[in-house]
Amino acid sequence: MYYVKEDGSVLTNSAVEYLTFNANGRYTSGNATLDSYVDQALAACTNSGMTKAQKLRAAYLYVRDHGAYLARPHQARGTTAWAEESALFMFEHKKGNCYCFAGQFLYMARRLGYNAYVVSGGVGRKDSDHAWVMICENGVPYIYDVELEWGYRAGRYGHAEYNMYKMPLNKTVFSYQFP
């Protein structure tokens, strides 16, 4: 993915909101190993005939369906520095906690051109520590909660076929607490 400025030139060695572009103008996470994992995963779950939106859904399903839960340390609410390490852990071990699921989906979404970001907050009646991904489209913020959807489908939290993909803030399955 590249970012074209108003004058028609390609942005290089800079960032726009949450996205960073290298000397060639291509999006990068800043970690070559992570970028390689992301490219491999996207190649496995998308194709050139898909729209950008279809690719995002495919990436979400890839993360949901190619991982398992592993208890790992929780992160402080309001922090985001954990995303890179958590994504790498998920790619390398195929398991992790909500921070890992969120980190992996975050970098896949960004590679597809979405200005995605992670949130470390709380969820549910007990306000349990949790992480998810946010993407704004046309000024509307949406929650993407891969791990919680996986957990209910896998029976970790009971059995339910919740769809936690692209939930508007006023139509979430659970209550989300932002830091």
C-alpha atoms as one frame of an Amber mdcrd trajectory, in Angstrom:
protein
   0.000   0.000   0.000   1.172   3.511  -0.809  -0.034   6.972   0.179  -0.401
   9.528  -2.597  -0.198  13.145  -1.486  -2.384  15.922  -2.879   0.358  16.949
  -5.318   0.374  13.414  -6.784   3.692  12.333  -5.264   4.120   9.251  -3.098
   4.741   9.812   0.610   8.099   8.386   1.758   9.830   8.032   5.128   6.791
   9.456   6.915   3.637   8.544   8.767  -0.009   9.431   8.305  -2.018   8.886
  11.480  -1.297   5.226  12.409   0.382   4.240   9.126   4.142   4.409   8.435
   5.672   4.458   4.949   9.265   3.487   4.106  11.810   5.030   1.705  10.040
   3.394  -1.252   6.680   4.747  -0.117   5.316   1.317   0.855   3.452   0.787
   4.143   5.562  -0.927   6.790   5.086  -1.917  10.391   8.759  -1.078  10.858
   9.528  -4.736  11.550  10.611  -6.771   8.488   9.769 -10.102  10.137   6.268
  -8.952  11.035   5.734  -7.506   7.542   6.740 -10.872   6.058   4.311 -12.783
   8.290   1.522 -10.364   7.386   2.220 -10.695   3.658   2.230 -14.506   3.901
  -1.045 -14.561   5.829  -2.739 -12.162   3.418  -1.512 -14.220   0.451  -3.075
 -17.290   2.069  -6.500 -15.743   2.661  -7.022 -13.150  -0.100  -6.757 -12.895
  -3.864  -6.565 -10.130  -6.449 -10.230 -10.532  -7.380 -11.408  -9.480  -3.921
 -12.418  -5.962  -2.977 -10.629  -4.193  -0.147 -13.621  -4.865   2.128 -13.650
  -8.564   1.199  -9.940  -8.784   1.962 -10.504  -7.233   5.393 -13.211  -9.786
   6.182 -10.932 -12.592   4.949  -8.110 -11.310   7.180 -10.461 -11.231  10.179
 -11.571 -14.809   9.509  -7.971 -15.899   9.019  -7.015 -14.586  12.452 -10.149
 -16.034  14.051  -9.769 -19.464  12.461  -5.980 -19.942  12.629  -5.322 -19.341
  16.302  -6.074 -20.681  19.742  -6.164 -19.145  23.196  -3.113 -19.054  25.431
  -3.094 -17.118  28.690  -0.528 -14.341  28.530   0.083 -11.176  30.540  -2.556
  -8.464  30.383  -1.533  -5.005  29.232  -2.251  -1.695  30.922  -5.410  -0.011
  29.718  -4.851   2.738  27.225  -1.507   1.349  26.049  -0.683   0.183  22.518
   3.059  -0.587  22.555   2.241  -4.277  23.076   0.671  -4.714  19.617   3.830
  -5.534  17.651   5.194  -8.128  20.091   1.739  -9.663  20.504   1.238  -9.936
  16.733   4.648 -11.566  16.312   3.834 -14.030  19.111   0.537 -14.946  17.434
   2.141 -15.457  14.021   4.962 -17.553  15.485   2.980 -19.662  17.976  -0.534
 -19.683  16.448  -1.977 -18.936  19.869  -2.275 -16.075  22.287  -4.691 -13.927
  24.254  -6.904 -11.054  23.127  -3.866  -8.785  22.742  -2.324 -11.286  20.316
  -5.507 -11.709  18.259  -5.934  -7.918  18.140  -2.291  -7.290  17.245  -2.320
  -9.807  14.417  -5.530  -8.420  12.909  -4.287  -4.851  13.373  -1.232  -5.347
  11.178  -3.159  -7.280   8.541  -5.775  -4.508   8.367  -3.106  -1.827   8.105
  -1.332  -3.708   5.310  -4.652  -3.688   3.458  -4.783   0.089   3.777  -7.044
   0.538   6.778  -6.159   3.142   9.382  -6.674   0.621  12.175  -5.679   0.949
  15.814  -5.826  -1.251  18.907  -7.597  -0.500  22.159  -6.691  -1.976  25.523
  -9.729  -1.479  27.711 -12.457  -3.497  29.363 -15.412  -5.594  28.276 -18.577
  -7.036  29.770 -20.406  -6.583  33.043 -17.250  -7.371  34.998 -15.213  -4.843
  32.987 -12.587  -7.536  32.308  -9.283  -6.483  30.737  -9.562  -6.899  26.983
  -8.161  -5.699  23.656  -9.763  -5.181  20.259  -9.224  -3.340  16.975 -10.964
  -0.153  15.859 -11.367   1.092  12.297 -13.225   4.266  11.329 -14.969   4.291
   7.978 -16.695   7.424   6.723 -16.343   8.913  10.194 -18.024   5.946  11.897
 -15.917   3.932  14.399 -16.283   0.145  14.331 -15.087  -2.516  16.773 -13.499
  -5.709  15.460 -13.225  -8.255  18.270 -11.572 -11.344  16.810 -10.633 -13.076
  20.060 -14.023 -12.786  21.750 -15.762 -14.108  18.622 -13.243 -16.975  18.490
 -13.790 -17.696  22.200 -17.539 -18.135  21.854 -17.262 -20.219  18.692 -14.610
 -22.439  20.305 -16.640 -22.839  23.519 -14.123 -21.097  25.756 -16.764 -18.650
  27.050 -19.875 -20.730  26.351 -21.272 -21.495  22.914 -22.619 -18.730  20.699
 -22.317 -17.696  17.071 -21.659 -14.032  17.767 -20.569 -11.868  14.859 -18.103
  -9.354  16.260 -16.868  -8.114  12.921 -17.372  -4.416  12.225 -19.660  -3.618
  15.162 -20.816   0.011  15.391 -20.326   1.382  18.901 -24.084   1.511  19.497
 -24.640  -2.118  18.406 -22.001  -4.188  20.158 -22.635  -7.650  21.556 -21.093
  -6.652  24.900 -20.351  -3.412  26.714 -16.884  -2.047  25.867 -15.067   0.292
  28.238 -12.552   2.602  26.651  -9.576   3.904  28.640
